[in-house]
Amino acid sequence: MRLCVEVFNGYRPPAHLRRLARPADAAEVVAQGLVGARRIAELRRPRRPGDRRPKHTTPVAVRRVYLCEPRSGAVEVAVALVTGERTWAMALRLELHQDTWCATTLRLI
């Protein structure tokens, strides 16, 4: 989760998410990280020509974490994120592969 939040805040490139995922799922996880980072960056852009960007933007922060284990070796995580006055949800699925937890799905909602 921390790595995902760092990507959304622009502190890390989305490609860093690749190491969290199985090779078969890595491209989709990275793509969803990029989508999330772009959506949050869009919020921080001026809305109208001539508007100024805030000098300090509130970073995305984890508000709550919910875990569910639908089957042995799989965990689904729902995370409530907040930035300024905006609330987001992130869904993440992790599966155990060769004694390592790997992301198979990532969505910013």
N, C-alpha and C positions, 0 to 999 in steps of 0.2 A: 504494500500500500504506500509506503513512504516513497519508493521509487516512482510510482505512478503520480503521486502528488508533486514530486520534484519536476517531472516531465510537464504536468499541467501548468506549473508555475513558470516554466521556461528556464529552470535551473539546469536541466539536463536535456539532451536531444532524445526524441522518441526512440531512436535506435538502441538506446540503453535498455529498453524493455525486452529486447531480443534474448538477453541472457536469462530472463525469467521464464521463457516459454520453451516448449518442445520445438524442435526444428520444423515439424509439420504445421505448427500453429503460430510460429514466430511472426510471419509476415502479417497476419491478421491482428495479432496483439499490438505490434508496432503501428500498424495503420490506425487502429482505434486510439492508441495513445496520441498520435498526430492529430486526429480529428478532435479529441478532447482538448489538446493544447491550443488548437486553432480557435475552437469555440470560446475558450476562456480569454484568449488574446483579443478576440473580437469585442468582448465586453469592455475591455480596457481601452479601446480606441475611441477617439472623439466621435460623437454621434452626428454632429453637423459641422460643416466647414466653419472654421474659425473657433470652434470649441477647443479648449485646452485640455490636454490629458491631465489627470490628477498627478501632483508631484509624487505622491506615494500611493501605490495601489496595494490593496489588501491581498496578501497571498491566499491561495486556496489552503484550507485547513480541514483536518478530519474532525468531524463533530461526533459521530457515532459509528460503531461497527457492529454488524450483525453477522453471525456465522450459522451455517447450516451444513450438516453432513448427510447428504442424500443417500450415500452408500459409503462403504469402507473404501478409503483411498481417494475420496473426492470431497472437496469443501467448496461451498459457494458462499461468497462474502458480499454483503450489501453494505456500502459505506455511504454515510451522509457527509457531504462536503459543504463547506461554506466559504464564500468569498464576498466580502462587503455585506450587502444585503441580499445577495443571491444564494440560494441553496441548490445543490446538485446531488445527484445520486450516482454512485459508481457500482457496477456489478462486476465481480471477478470470480472466475472459477479456477480452482487449483486442483490438479490431480497428481497423485503420487506415481512417479515413474522412476524405477531403478533407485529407490531410496532418496529421491529428490522431488520436492514439490515444484510443479511446473504450471504456469498459467496456460489455460487453453482458451479462455474467453475474457475479454475486457470490454466494458461499455461505459461510457459516461452518458447519463440520462438527464 
